[in-house]
């Protein structure tokens, strides 16, 4: 393994660890205890911090010299564009299903300004969420596979981000099952995690 590839793996893994740590309940509870008056700002600051640090990481990665390993030649380019189209559809459909203002921390700021407590969005299973449980995670997996030619450098950070995405989705599943309980367990039985699940009737069951 070259020094450059090792550095790519290290810095990408550190960003993933930073991003994951600041999203945990323990960190949020700590911020709430230490800064109870300003806790409403924590989500929007988390989003801004994650976005800026990711932009810096990606700018550094793009500046590294790379050797192309796979460039989606001939008919493979069609598979690539179909995969990217599916990824962007999942991002778009997920954005329609989720509470984006709460995700970005804007709802928390609005509730703070109005002097009221900000509640978590209700559990939903409609739209794209009636087809797959995690459209954004599925879209991220597709994006990591199909975007850009494969090089000796980006195969390293793609691998780290792919593992991080899969592990993050599993942790999200456990959190939702713990918080929602039986309704989410039934939802998991009916709806696939990343891809649509065949109906029992179609399987003859």
Secondary structure, DSSP 8 states (H G I E B T S, - for coil): --HHHHHHHHHHHHHHHHHHHTTSHHHHHHHHHH-TTTGGGHHHHHHHHHHHHHHHHHHHHHHS---EEE---TTHHHHHHHHHHHHHHHHHHHHHHS-HHHHHTHHHHHHHHHT-----------GGGGTBS-HHHHHHHHHHHHSS-EETTHHHHHHHHHHHHHHHHHHHHHHHHHHHTHHHHHHHHHSBSSS----TTTTT-
